[in-house]
Amino acid sequence: KMQEVMPEKPNTYAKRFYYDSIVFDPNALKHLIQTFGATQVVAGSDFPFAMGDPDPVSFIRGAGLDAATERALLYENARRFLGQD
């Protein structure tokens, strides 16, 4: 049986994905940022579903992040993802 080999470690690939900020806890958000990088997390709301965060901007602003990280999560990362940068 032939085993496929990934040329890079799985966490290298995981750091290429984008993750939304809907984690409901500032410490969980900080862990997400620490694990995957501030450039890979975007503000999320889960709108129109009721289980989402009703005010994701306030959640991010109240999480105790530095200004550059807030800016990245609130709009810079989404712009880059959408090719508007």
Buried (B, 14 or more C-beta within 10 A) or exposed (E): EEEEEEEEEEEEEEBEEBBBBBBEEBEEBBEBBEEBBBBBBBBBBEEEEEEBBEEBBEBBBEBEBEEEBBBBBBEBBBEBEEEEE
